[in-house]
Amino acid sequence: MNLASARISIIVPAYNEAEVLEAFHRRLGAVLDTLNCSAEVIYVNDGSTDATLQAIEGLAAQDARVALMDLSRNFGKEIALTAGLDHAEGDAAIVIDVDLQDPPELIPELLRVWQQGYDVVYAQRTGRAGESWLKKFTATQFYRIMQRVGRTPVPRDTGDFRLLSRRAVLAVRQLREQNRFMKGLFAWIGYPQQSVPYERHPRHAGSTKWNYWKLWNFALDGITAFTTIPLRFATYIGSFTALGAFLYGLFIILKTLYFGVDVPGYASLMVVILFIGGIQLTALGIMGEYLGRTFNEVKNRPLYFVQRYAPAAQHDAPPAGDHD
């Protein structure tokens, strides 16, 4: 597509990011000013408790490209991304975080690769400046696990920063599951995809909203959403444990027949009971994770509600309202 006739939507989820919004929009606006196309910037306020909403309103008053979406409460980043994509009207949509770890200056390169015919152009990190070794290690291991156990390969070292064509956006809109792992959904839709390498920067201001507990739950959502390997693992480990218990029982019977009854061993008995009990609880926990997610899906609740939507002044936009 000719970039001069294209319309670009920038999706920016924000939760308690008042400290960095102005600096982010300044850099983003400078990039958009250099592009030979029209653009809208959809800021999604995900139930912030600081001055994020007021900051977005100030940006909208100064820049006609800014659209404001205020969700009714905090639904989480994955839902905020979904809400933004539901309202994106451009020929391509770009998802980017507001903390400036992902540089807006990479957007022209994403657009260049998109013009080559790719539907999804994802920014792939070559470095993660400003992050601890533990976070880098756990992130690397998570992507390796996803690539090995998932049916849909998720690109390594890739966050949400990416471009989606109109066709890809419409495809993602059809996926309405409650427990959303957007990186996996972006990969699952297929279509031609291409990476663009970049160096991730430290956070410009404020603090991350992702602690290790949230990252752990996020990893569980990703694994359970795209593979049933944990359930199979529980089946296999249970089968092997049962086989081991059967063989050990046979050994005890033969030993008793040939050598008589020994004094019962309390320690060995407790070890066996605790081991088997631990395996059973682990298997129940794995099944519980899948059952809980099934419970959330069958309720079929809307993904989010919009408290207020103010489209960009220079764009025609869909009417405000509740979306599922």
Rosetta silent file (secondary structure, phi, psi, omega in degrees, C-alpha in Angstrom):
SEQUENCE: MNLASARISIIVPAYNEAEVLEAFHRRLGAVLDTLNCSAEVIYVNDGSTDATLQAIEGLAAQDARVALMDLSRNFGKEIALTAGLDHAEGDAAIVIDVDLQDPPELIPELLRVWQQGYDVVYAQRTGRAGESWLKKFTATQFYRIMQRVGRTPVPRDTGDFRLLSRRAVLAVRQLREQNRFMKGLFAWIGYPQQSVPYERHPRHAGSTKWNYWKLWNFALDGITAFTTIPLRFATYIGSFTALGAFLYGLFIILKTLYFGVDVPGYASLMVVILFIGGIQLTALGIMGEYLGRTFNEVKNRPLYFVQRYAPAAQHDAPPAGDHD
SCORE:     score description
SCORE:     0.000 S_00000001
   1 L     0.000  142.165  176.646    0.000    0.000    0.000 S_00000001
   2 L   -70.490  122.674 -175.433    1.113    3.527   -0.766 S_00000001
   3 H   -62.911  -29.769 -177.604    1.981    5.124    2.578 S_00000001
   4 H   -63.911  -29.467 -179.326    0.748    8.534    1.433 S_00000001
   5 H  -100.389    5.281 -175.917   -2.825    7.257    1.205 S_00000001
   6 L   -87.226  154.341  171.771   -2.649    5.088    4.338 S_00000001
   7 E  -117.004  129.466 -175.153   -4.227    5.724    7.725 S_00000001
   8 E  -114.413  134.079  174.875   -2.271    4.505   10.740 S_00000001
   9 E  -109.684  129.065  177.006   -3.668    3.770   14.207 S_00000001
  10 E  -107.521  121.039 -178.585   -1.322    3.825   17.200 S_00000001
  11 E  -102.093  121.690 -176.481   -2.635    1.871   20.227 S_00000001
  12 E  -129.002   97.402  174.659   -1.175    2.988   23.570 S_00000001
  13 E   -73.453  143.374 -177.308   -2.468    1.309   26.763 S_00000001
  14 E  -142.614  127.865  174.896   -1.794    3.327   29.904 S_00000001
  15 L  -134.679  109.914 -178.421   -2.168    2.500   33.578 S_00000001
  16 L    53.810   54.468 -177.755   -0.825    5.060   36.073 S_00000001
  17 L  -120.108   30.576 -176.740    1.617    6.518   33.536 S_00000001
  18 H   -60.293  -31.999 -175.972    1.077   10.248   34.119 S_00000001
  19 H   -66.633  -27.806 -170.964    4.803   10.804   34.679 S_00000001
  20 H  -112.868   -8.980 -173.536    5.837    9.651   31.235 S_00000001
  21 H   -58.941  -46.592 -176.999    2.879   10.462   28.981 S_00000001
  22 H   -63.011  -44.498  179.676    4.011   13.925   27.903 S_00000001
  23 H   -64.845  -39.861  178.574    7.541   12.772   27.079 S_00000001
  24 H   -62.360  -47.989 -176.265    6.199    9.767   25.193 S_00000001
  25 H   -67.850  -31.141  177.211    3.776   11.798   23.102 S_00000001
  26 H   -61.735  -45.749  179.625    6.450   14.367   22.320 S_00000001
  27 H   -70.530  -40.170  178.603    8.675   11.690   20.811 S_00000001
  28 H   -64.252  -43.693  179.354    5.780    9.901   19.132 S_00000001
  29 H   -61.832  -37.895  178.430    4.469   13.142   17.638 S_00000001
  30 H   -62.958  -37.140  177.753    7.906   13.984   16.261 S_00000001
  31 H   -69.349  -45.834 -178.952    7.964   10.616   14.492 S_00000001
  32 H   -63.307  -31.363  179.111    4.432   10.973   13.121 S_00000001
  33 H   -64.625  -24.775 -178.955    5.267   14.446   11.800 S_00000001
  34 H   -86.853  -11.689 -176.375    7.897   12.876    9.547 S_00000001
  35 L   -86.566  143.601 -179.975    5.521   10.303    8.062 S_00000001
  36 L   -93.176   57.322 -179.664    3.719   10.931    4.816 S_00000001
  37 L  -160.129  165.568  176.217    0.393    9.571    6.064 S_00000001
  38 E   -88.123  154.165 -176.433   -2.470   10.370    8.429 S_00000001
  39 E  -147.959  152.110  169.582   -2.495    8.894   11.910 S_00000001
  40 E  -126.309  144.386  179.374   -4.598    8.548   15.032 S_00000001
  41 E  -117.787  109.597 -177.696   -3.193    7.821   18.484 S_00000001
  42 E   -96.251  106.058  174.713   -5.619    5.896   20.703 S_00000001
  43 E   -89.175  124.039 -179.390   -4.666    6.212   24.361 S_00000001
  44 E  -105.882  107.153  177.592   -6.491    3.586   26.442 S_00000001
  45 E   -82.041  110.190 -172.946   -6.767    4.605   30.086 S_00000001
  46 L   -93.645   61.308  176.824   -7.019    1.292   31.905 S_00000001
  47 L    66.285   39.311 -178.860   -8.613    2.490   35.146 S_00000001
  48 L   -63.856  149.045  178.504   -5.665    4.604   36.273 S_00000001
  49 L  -107.638    0.332  176.668   -5.723    6.029   39.799 S_00000001
  50 L  -104.907 -151.676 -176.223   -3.265    8.862   39.150 S_00000001
  51 L   -92.209   23.723 -178.526   -3.506   11.808   36.728 S_00000001
  52 H   -59.767  -45.253 -178.740   -3.188    9.665   33.587 S_00000001
  53 H   -61.042  -44.867  179.658   -6.720   10.491   32.378 S_00000001
  54 H   -64.459  -36.687  178.665   -6.172   14.219   32.813 S_00000001
  55 H   -64.828  -40.651  178.556   -2.830   13.966   31.002 S_00000001
  56 H   -66.337  -40.647  177.740   -4.474   12.243   28.028 S_00000001
  57 H   -60.288  -39.302  177.559   -7.202   14.882   27.962 S_00000001
  58 H   -64.721  -39.607  177.805   -4.497   17.540   27.831 S_00000001
  59 H   -65.379  -40.266  179.706   -2.801   15.781   24.906 S_00000001
  60 H   -64.082  -33.847  179.315   -6.121   15.508   23.059 S_00000001
  61 H   -70.408  -26.203 -177.304   -6.677   19.245   23.474 S_00000001
  62 H   -95.519  -26.299 -173.044   -3.279   19.982   21.921 S_00000001
  63 L  -129.993  118.441 -177.317   -3.110   17.312   19.192 S_00000001
  64 L   -69.137   -9.803  179.412   -6.015   16.510   16.860 S_00000001
  65 L   -83.739   -8.639 -172.767   -4.556   13.042   16.258 S_00000001
  66 E   -88.703  129.058  171.647   -5.228   11.919   19.849 S_00000001
  67 E  -112.766  142.471 -178.577   -8.218    9.735   20.699 S_00000001
  68 E  -113.918  126.717  171.423   -9.143    8.994   24.313 S_00000001
  69 E  -121.774  120.438 -179.204  -10.638    5.734   25.523 S_00000001
  70 E  -112.037  109.110  179.406  -11.429    5.544   29.225 S_00000001
  71 E   -74.167  156.143 -173.468  -12.316    2.042   30.423 S_00000001
  72 L   -69.296  -21.954  176.243  -14.820    1.677   33.257 S_00000001
  73 L  -161.886 -176.005  176.920  -12.179    0.087   35.531 S_00000001
  74 L   -80.203  112.682  179.799   -8.786   -1.594   35.422 S_00000001
  75 L  -103.355   -9.008 -177.608   -9.158   -4.653   33.181 S_00000001
  76 L   101.795  156.457 -173.551   -5.451   -5.362   32.628 S_00000001
  77 H   -61.972  -40.609 -176.751   -3.082   -4.627   29.786 S_00000001
  78 H   -62.478  -40.153  178.307   -4.215   -7.478   27.528 S_00000001
  79 H   -70.584  -38.591  178.384   -7.820   -6.267   27.630 S_00000001
  80 H   -61.053  -40.536  175.677   -6.725   -2.650   27.147 S_00000001
  81 H   -60.940  -43.151  179.826   -4.861   -3.686   23.997 S_00000001
  82 H   -61.403  -43.673  179.562   -7.976   -5.477   22.794 S_00000001
  83 H   -60.692  -43.039  178.416  -10.113   -2.399   23.413 S_00000001
  84 H   -63.517  -43.054  179.190   -7.730   -0.244   21.419 S_00000001
  85 H   -66.045  -33.558  177.664   -7.644   -2.684   18.515 S_00000001
  86 H   -62.600  -27.353 -177.416  -11.451   -2.865   18.530 S_00000001
  87 H  -102.680   -3.079 -178.527  -11.560    0.886   17.878 S_00000001
  88 L   -73.032  126.629 -177.793   -8.619    1.129   15.456 S_00000001
  89 L  -111.288    4.036 -176.268   -9.805    2.267   12.039 S_00000001
  90 L   -77.402  167.996  174.339   -6.469    2.558   10.268 S_00000001
  91 L   -71.061  -20.900  173.893   -5.085    0.472    7.416 S_00000001
  92 E  -145.714  148.434  178.306   -2.467   -0.643    9.928 S_00000001
  93 E  -121.841  136.295  178.710   -2.363   -0.594   13.716 S_00000001
  94 E  -117.254  124.843  178.178    0.765   -0.245   15.820 S_00000001
  95 E   -99.181  128.894 -178.164    0.787   -1.383   19.454 S_00000001
  96 L  -148.739  143.313  176.242    3.356    0.312   21.688 S_00000001
  97 L   -79.579  156.431 -174.690    3.902    0.772   25.425 S_00000001
  98 L   -88.800   -9.508 -172.258    3.975    4.263   26.885 S_00000001
  99 L   -79.238    0.487  178.218    7.048    3.791   29.124 S_00000001
 100 L    67.357   14.882  168.506    9.479    4.506   26.222 S_00000001
 101 L   -70.967  -30.474  173.735   11.259    1.193   26.609 S_00000001
 102 L  -100.181  114.407 -172.140   10.067    0.601   23.056 S_00000001
 103 L   -73.407  126.579  175.827   11.311    3.550   20.951 S_00000001
 104 H   -60.365  -22.200 -179.008    8.701    5.288   18.773 S_00000001
 105 H   -64.349  -11.215  178.244   11.538    6.042   16.347 S_00000001
 106 H   -83.781  -10.445 -176.138   11.268    2.416   15.147 S_00000001
 107 H   -58.492  -44.456  178.039    7.792    2.993   13.711 S_00000001
 108 H   -57.277  -34.701  178.276    8.999    4.080   10.233 S_00000001
 109 H   -69.357  -39.529  175.835   10.920    0.804    9.937 S_00000001
 110 H   -60.314  -42.050  178.731    7.824   -1.182   10.919 S_00000001
 111 H   -66.058  -37.244  179.967    5.868    0.653    8.224 S_00000001
 112 H   -63.328  -44.377  179.372    8.582    0.012    5.639 S_00000001
 113 H   -68.121  -37.692  176.380    8.470   -3.754    6.262 S_00000001
 114 H   -58.325  -41.084  179.752    4.654   -3.684    6.233 S_00000001
 115 L   -65.049  -16.121  176.822    4.739   -2.130    2.771 S_00000001
 116 L   -80.388   -5.187  175.044    6.697   -5.179    1.614 S_00000001
 117 L   112.811    8.192  179.557    3.578   -7.290    2.144 S_00000001
 118 L   -88.140  139.427 -179.897    3.814   -8.509    5.753 S_00000001
 119 L   -86.274  -30.525  177.710    0.675   -8.547    7.882 S_00000001
 120 E  -128.852  122.929  177.241    2.450   -8.623   11.246 S_00000001
 121 E  -120.839  108.289 -175.340    5.758   -6.847   11.824 S_00000001
 122 E  -106.245  140.506  178.331    7.016   -7.439   15.363 S_00000001
 123 E   -82.824  122.212 -176.081    9.891   -5.655   17.079 S_00000001
 124 E  -108.825  125.725 -174.310   12.371   -8.227   18.410 S_00000001
 125 E   -74.994  133.015  171.166   14.668   -7.253   21.266 S_00000001
 126 E  -100.166  -11.104  178.045   18.396   -7.675   20.864 S_00000001
 127 E  -161.683  154.772 -177.875   18.994   -6.323   24.374 S_00000001
 128 E  -128.178   76.466 -177.496   16.974   -5.454   27.492 S_00000001
 129 L   -66.725  144.189  175.432   18.659   -2.458   29.118 S_00000001
 130 L    81.633    8.694  179.871   17.642   -1.516   32.642 S_00000001
 131 L  -114.304  149.768 -178.282   16.319   -4.952   33.618 S_00000001
 132 L   -70.819  158.956  178.992   17.714   -7.312   36.249 S_00000001
 133 H   -63.054  -31.810 -179.885   19.500  -10.516   35.303 S_00000001
 134 H   -66.607  -42.716  179.491   16.703  -12.497   36.950 S_00000001
 135 H   -67.134  -39.678  177.344   14.020  -10.900   34.789 S_00000001
 136 H   -63.011  -41.848 -178.062   16.104  -11.416   31.652 S_00000001
 137 H   -66.329  -47.567 -178.095   16.716  -15.048   32.576 S_00000001
 138 H   -65.749  -36.628  177.964   13.084  -15.839   33.391 S_00000001
 139 H   -64.775  -42.934  179.008   11.865  -14.091   30.221 S_00000001
 140 H   -62.069  -44.949 -179.471   14.305  -16.084   28.088 S_00000001
 141 H   -65.672  -36.212  179.460   13.268  -19.362   29.697 S_00000001
 142 H   -62.173  -47.113 -179.044    9.579  -18.549   29.277 S_00000001
 143 H   -65.219  -34.888  176.844    9.922  -17.995   25.531 S_00000001
 144 H   -64.834  -42.783  178.438   11.934  -21.202   25.199 S_00000001
 145 H   -62.757  -44.058 -179.726    9.232  -23.148   27.018 S_00000001
 146 H   -61.734  -37.273 -179.812    6.508  -21.613   24.841 S_00000001
 147 H   -71.360  -29.542 -177.486    8.375  -22.558   21.682 S_00000001
 148 H   -84.200  -37.872 -173.270    8.851  -26.144   22.835 S_00000001
 149 H  -102.270  -20.749 -176.472    5.418  -26.931   24.255 S_00000001
 150 L   -82.320  145.594  175.926    3.106  -24.599   22.330 S_00000001
 151 L   -73.981  -25.699  178.493    1.464  -25.583   19.073 S_00000001
 152 L  -109.340  111.246 -178.823    1.836  -22.006   17.883 S_00000001
 153 L   -62.839  128.480  175.531    5.454  -20.781   18.040 S_00000001
 154 L  -100.338  123.798 -177.295    5.731  -17.435   19.841 S_00000001
 155 L   -56.481  139.936  179.473    8.748  -15.414   18.636 S_00000001
 156 L   -69.699  152.160  173.187   11.501  -15.104   21.221 S_00000001
 157 L    51.519   41.562 -177.952   12.333  -11.791   22.890 S_00000001
 158 E  -128.152  125.216  177.498    9.230  -10.157   21.470 S_00000001
 159 E   -96.643 -146.647 -179.629    6.789   -8.007   23.408 S_00000001
 160 E   -87.943  -12.515 -177.143    3.617   -6.278   22.290 S_00000001
 161 E   -66.522  108.441 -178.149    5.423   -3.652   20.195 S_00000001
 162 E  -167.326  169.449  175.389    4.390   -4.498   16.639 S_00000001
 163 E  -113.109  139.029  175.356    2.427   -3.507   13.561 S_00000001
 164 E  -124.759  133.723  175.929   -0.677   -5.328   12.357 S_00000001
 165 E   -69.531  170.466  178.432   -2.256   -4.914    8.956 S_00000001
 166 H   -59.726  -39.952  179.340   -5.986   -4.301    8.639 S_00000001
 167 H   -62.696  -40.969  179.749   -6.481   -7.988    7.844 S_00000001
 168 H   -68.299  -39.272  178.650   -4.567   -9.004   10.969 S_00000001
 169 H   -61.932  -44.649  179.838   -6.516   -6.557   13.166 S_00000001
 170 H   -64.505  -33.702  177.933   -9.845   -7.953   11.929 S_00000001
 171 H   -68.222  -44.498  179.935   -8.596  -11.479   12.626 S_00000001
 172 H   -64.300  -34.012  179.540   -7.554  -10.642   16.204 S_00000001
 173 H   -61.470  -25.687 -179.136  -10.929   -9.005   16.815 S_00000001
 174 L   -77.464  -13.536 -176.945  -12.606  -12.366   16.276 S_00000001
 175 L   -94.222  106.388 -170.038  -10.677  -13.942   19.172 S_00000001
 176 L  -116.069   25.514  179.162  -12.711  -13.109   22.285 S_00000001
 177 L   -65.741  152.047 -176.547  -11.367  -15.436   24.983 S_00000001
 178 L   -73.262  -47.871 -179.725  -11.260  -14.056   28.517 S_00000001
 179 L   -85.954   94.159 -168.743   -7.744  -15.190   29.469 S_00000001
 180 L  -100.371  127.623  172.432   -5.856  -13.327   26.791 S_00000001
 181 L  -117.855   91.065 -167.669   -2.206  -13.822   25.947 S_00000001
 182 H   -61.952  -35.556  178.328   -1.867  -11.287   23.151 S_00000001
 183 H   -59.259  -39.706  177.594    1.621  -12.323   22.042 S_00000001
 184 H   -70.607  -39.086  179.234    0.265  -15.785   21.401 S_00000001
 185 H   -65.227  -39.226  178.038   -2.868  -14.495   19.672 S_00000001
 186 H   -61.512  -36.693  178.837   -0.791  -12.315   17.354 S_00000001
 187 H   -77.365  -35.525 -174.268    1.200  -15.405   16.366 S_00000001
 188 H   -64.096  -33.172 -176.129   -1.830  -17.716   16.209 S_00000001
 189 L   -66.819  -15.320 -179.815   -3.615  -15.786   13.447 S_00000001
 190 L    76.203 -137.773 -174.764   -0.832  -16.673   11.037 S_00000001
 191 L    65.516  159.667 -179.065   -0.420  -14.516    7.912 S_00000001
 192 L   -60.245  128.589 -178.672    3.053  -13.376    6.772 S_00000001
 193 E  -129.677  147.398 -177.638    5.078  -12.115    9.748 S_00000001
 194 E  -145.870  145.273 -179.773    8.496  -10.509    9.948 S_00000001
 195 E   -96.976  154.257  172.401   10.757   -9.293   12.748 S_00000001
 196 E  -130.151  115.693 -176.860   12.576   -5.983   13.123 S_00000001
 197 E   -73.460  148.472  176.177   15.485   -6.026   15.627 S_00000001
 198 E  -159.591  161.557  177.527   15.920   -3.235   18.158 S_00000001
 199 E   -97.963  119.659 -178.685   17.592   -2.432   21.465 S_00000001
 200 E   -77.073  136.703 -175.574   15.111   -2.056   24.296 S_00000001
 201 L   -94.571  161.990  172.664   15.674    1.035   26.459 S_00000001
 202 L   -66.899  157.609  177.137   15.290    1.483   30.228 S_00000001
 203 L   -59.172  135.723 -175.765   11.955    2.859   31.459 S_00000001
 204 L   -71.504  -42.086 -178.694   11.868    6.655   31.029 S_00000001
 205 L  -160.525  165.991 -179.933    9.975    7.418   34.265 S_00000001
 206 L    75.567 -169.423 -178.391    7.722    5.828   36.830 S_00000001
 207 L  -127.777  153.153  179.740    7.863    2.190   37.893 S_00000001
 208 L   -66.064  147.025  178.298    6.889   -1.052   36.217 S_00000001
 209 L   -95.143    4.713 -176.787    3.446   -2.467   36.994 S_00000001
 210 L  -109.265  101.374  170.962    4.701   -6.024   36.534 S_00000001
 211 L   -88.939  177.098 -174.451    6.022   -7.690   39.679 S_00000001
 212 H   -67.934  -30.013  177.373    7.170  -11.300   39.689 S_00000001
 213 H   -65.825  -43.952  178.094    3.829  -12.575   40.959 S_00000001
 214 H   -66.479  -38.021  178.018    1.991  -10.930   38.055 S_00000001
 215 H   -64.986  -38.421  177.931    4.610  -12.195   35.617 S_00000001
 216 H   -62.140  -46.882  178.454    4.173  -15.729   36.985 S_00000001
 217 H   -64.548  -35.587  177.458    0.388  -15.569   36.505 S_00000001
 218 H   -63.941  -41.166  177.581    0.920  -14.067   33.059 S_00000001
 219 H   -63.510  -40.366  177.105    3.170  -16.997   32.146 S_00000001
 220 H   -61.812  -41.173  177.676    0.509  -19.447   33.363 S_00000001
 221 H   -60.718  -42.852 -179.341   -2.074  -17.714   31.168 S_00000001
 222 H   -64.482  -44.689 -177.314    0.231  -18.006   28.174 S_00000001
 223 H   -68.797  -46.253 -177.304    1.036  -21.678   28.706 S_00000001
 224 H   -72.569  -21.547 -179.387   -2.515  -22.817   29.480 S_00000001
 225 H   -78.752  -22.104 -171.978   -3.975  -20.774   26.609 S_00000001
 226 H  -127.262    8.396  176.368   -1.857  -22.393   23.919 S_00000001
 227 L  -160.229  148.979  173.566   -1.004  -25.919   25.021 S_00000001
 228 L  -105.778   16.324 -179.947   -2.417  -28.888   26.935 S_00000001
 229 H   -56.356  -41.864  178.265    1.053  -30.255   27.662 S_00000001
 230 H   -57.501  -37.087  177.534    0.694  -29.669   31.448 S_00000001
 231 H   -66.402  -40.955  177.643   -2.389  -31.922   31.461 S_00000001
 232 H   -66.371  -37.559  177.628   -0.516  -34.604   29.567 S_00000001
 233 H   -60.987  -42.912  178.275    2.409  -34.211   31.932 S_00000001
 234 H   -62.102  -38.378  177.857    0.077  -34.821   34.879 S_00000001
 235 H   -64.547  -45.913 -177.497   -1.227  -37.942   33.130 S_00000001
 236 H   -66.157  -46.108 -177.540    2.251  -39.274   32.419 S_00000001
 237 H   -66.584  -35.237  175.651    3.659  -38.584   35.875 S_00000001
 238 H   -65.360  -40.349  179.377    0.575  -40.159   37.461 S_00000001
 239 H   -65.908  -44.297  179.674    0.931  -43.248   35.270 S_00000001
 240 H   -65.644  -37.253  178.025    4.618  -43.626   36.039 S_00000001
 241 H   -65.819  -42.413  178.149    3.969  -43.149   39.756 S_00000001
 242 H   -63.185  -41.014  177.760    1.221  -45.789   39.696 S_00000001
 243 H   -63.382  -42.445  178.364    3.530  -48.184   37.821 S_00000001
 244 H   -63.024  -41.452  178.757    6.299  -47.567   40.335 S_00000001
 245 H   -64.387  -38.590  178.044    3.899  -48.155   43.223 S_00000001
 246 H   -64.529  -45.746 -179.799    2.714  -51.415   41.622 S_00000001
 247 H   -65.051  -38.881  179.106    6.258  -52.683   41.093 S_00000001
 248 H   -66.659  -40.265  176.683    7.235  -51.724   44.629 S_00000001
 249 H   -62.282  -41.296  176.840    4.164  -53.503   45.995 S_00000001
 250 H   -62.020  -39.859  178.045    5.065  -56.614   43.998 S_00000001
 251 H   -62.303  -41.669  179.770    8.574  -56.431   45.409 S_00000001
 252 H   -63.875  -41.600  179.757    7.207  -56.269   48.980 S_00000001
 253 H   -62.600  -47.236 -179.487    4.968  -59.293   48.366 S_00000001
 254 H   -64.959  -40.006  179.646    7.809  -61.393   46.960 S_00000001
 255 H   -63.342  -39.523  179.392   10.156  -60.310   49.717 S_00000001
 256 H   -66.251  -41.094 -179.394    7.583  -61.281   52.353 S_00000001
 257 H   -64.606  -36.394 -175.330    7.018  -64.692   50.754 S_00000001
 258 H   -91.735  -34.010 -172.598   10.715  -65.503   50.615 S_00000001
 259 H  -119.357   -2.540 -179.411   12.140  -63.784   53.682 S_00000001
 260 L    89.363 -179.596 -176.202    9.198  -63.249   56.014 S_00000001
 261 L   -88.993  127.216  174.260    7.712  -60.068   57.445 S_00000001
 262 L   -88.307  166.771  173.604   10.080  -57.290   58.494 S_00000001
 263 L   -67.422  127.395 -177.745    9.319  -54.639   61.081 S_00000001
 264 L   -56.212  140.728  179.581    7.372  -51.890   59.204 S_00000001
 265 L   -97.690  109.843 -177.358    9.464  -48.837   58.362 S_00000001
 266 H   -63.511  -42.880 -176.206    7.733  -45.635   59.443 S_00000001
 267 H   -63.697  -48.513 -178.629   10.156  -43.335   57.581 S_00000001
 268 H   -64.941  -36.572  178.574    9.899  -45.107   54.225 S_00000001
 269 H   -63.487  -43.903  179.025    6.119  -45.326   54.559 S_00000001
 270 H   -64.577  -39.186  178.861    5.823  -41.577   55.174 S_00000001
 271 H   -61.097  -46.083 -179.263    8.113  -40.797   52.229 S_00000001
 272 H   -63.655  -44.521 -178.921    5.971  -42.877   49.883 S_00000001
 273 H   -63.117  -46.188 -179.464    2.705  -41.381   51.180 S_00000001
 274 H   -65.669  -37.150  179.952    3.978  -37.803   50.951 S_00000001
 275 H   -64.504  -50.608 -179.801    5.438  -38.377   47.490 S_00000001
 276 H   -64.525  -39.593  177.160    2.252  -39.832   46.062 S_00000001
 277 H   -61.637  -40.416  177.734    0.178  -37.163   47.826 S_00000001
 278 H   -62.875  -41.410  178.002    2.365  -34.446   46.341 S_00000001
 279 H   -62.654  -43.000 -179.565    1.934  -35.891   42.843 S_00000001
 280 H   -63.637  -44.101  179.558   -1.835  -36.019   43.289 S_00000001
 281 H   -65.711  -37.554  176.866   -2.043  -32.424   44.506 S_00000001
 282 H   -62.366  -45.492  179.395    0.147  -31.249   41.635 S_00000001
 283 H   -62.912  -41.440  177.765   -2.087  -32.997   39.113 S_00000001
 284 H   -63.828  -38.784  177.992   -5.189  -31.530   40.753 S_00000001
 285 H   -62.892  -42.607  178.198   -3.613  -28.083   40.649 S_00000001
 286 H   -62.818  -45.761  178.247   -2.884  -28.373   36.930 S_00000001
 287 H   -64.157  -34.823  178.267   -6.421  -29.530   36.221 S_00000001
 288 H   -64.326  -36.946  177.951   -7.711  -26.719   38.416 S_00000001
 289 H   -60.918  -44.781  179.246   -5.880  -24.115   36.319 S_00000001
 290 H   -70.508  -38.209  179.306   -7.598  -25.344   33.168 S_00000001
 291 H   -64.611  -40.935  178.210  -10.942  -25.740   34.918 S_00000001
 292 H   -62.174  -39.788  179.013  -10.762  -22.176   36.245 S_00000001
 293 H   -70.271  -35.938  175.029  -10.093  -20.816   32.782 S_00000001
 294 H   -63.877  -40.753  177.737  -12.953  -22.867   31.355 S_00000001
 295 H   -58.565  -43.439  179.459  -15.205  -21.452   34.084 S_00000001
 296 H   -66.034  -35.846 -177.090  -14.281  -17.907   33.033 S_00000001
 297 H   -71.769  -41.956 -173.870  -14.931  -18.647   29.362 S_00000001
 298 H   -69.828  -19.326  176.600  -18.370  -20.258   29.741 S_00000001
 299 H   -69.062  -25.682  174.313  -19.715  -17.195   31.583 S_00000001
 300 L    55.648   41.627  176.830  -19.255  -15.324   28.294 S_00000001
 301 L   -76.259  155.131  172.737  -19.007  -11.907   29.923 S_00000001
 302 L   -59.024  148.282 -178.722  -17.998   -8.859   27.858 S_00000001
 303 L   -69.313  -33.100 -176.298  -14.258   -8.310   27.841 S_00000001
 304 L  -163.464  167.232  171.285  -14.555   -4.671   28.914 S_00000001
 305 L  -127.769  143.025 -179.636  -16.793   -1.634   29.180 S_00000001
 306 E  -100.607  122.186  176.919  -15.979    1.837   27.915 S_00000001
 307 E   -77.715  -38.999  179.392  -16.793    4.723   30.208 S_00000001
 308 E  -156.850  138.031  175.931  -15.967    7.355   27.611 S_00000001
 309 E  -131.598  121.652  178.304  -14.577    7.393   24.100 S_00000001
 310 E  -118.378  104.595 -177.618  -13.489   10.598   22.375 S_00000001
 311 L   -65.843  161.977  176.402  -12.263    9.931   18.814 S_00000001
 312 L   -62.499  140.659 -175.342   -9.446   11.856   17.248 S_00000001
 313 L   -63.506  -28.945 -174.966  -10.660   15.170   15.860 S_00000001
 314 L   -96.568   10.063 -179.189   -9.155   14.543   12.417 S_00000001
 315 L  -129.774  145.486  164.918  -10.617   11.047   11.983 S_00000001
 316 L   -76.226  138.010 -175.344  -14.009    9.546   11.555 S_00000001
 317 L  -139.392  159.620  177.736  -14.357    6.975   14.307 S_00000001
 318 L   -66.205  152.166 -178.791  -16.918    4.413   15.513 S_00000001
 319 L   -64.424  151.091  177.741  -19.499    5.657   17.999 S_00000001
 320 L   -66.998  153.809  179.374  -18.770    5.344   21.683 S_00000001
 321 L   163.040 -179.187 -179.234  -20.361    2.455   23.497 S_00000001
 322 L   -85.534  140.453  178.849  -19.818   -0.836   25.236 S_00000001
 323 L  -127.321  155.554  177.428  -17.897   -3.541   23.416 S_00000001
 324 L  -112.068    0.000    0.000  -17.355   -7.196   24.133 S_00000001
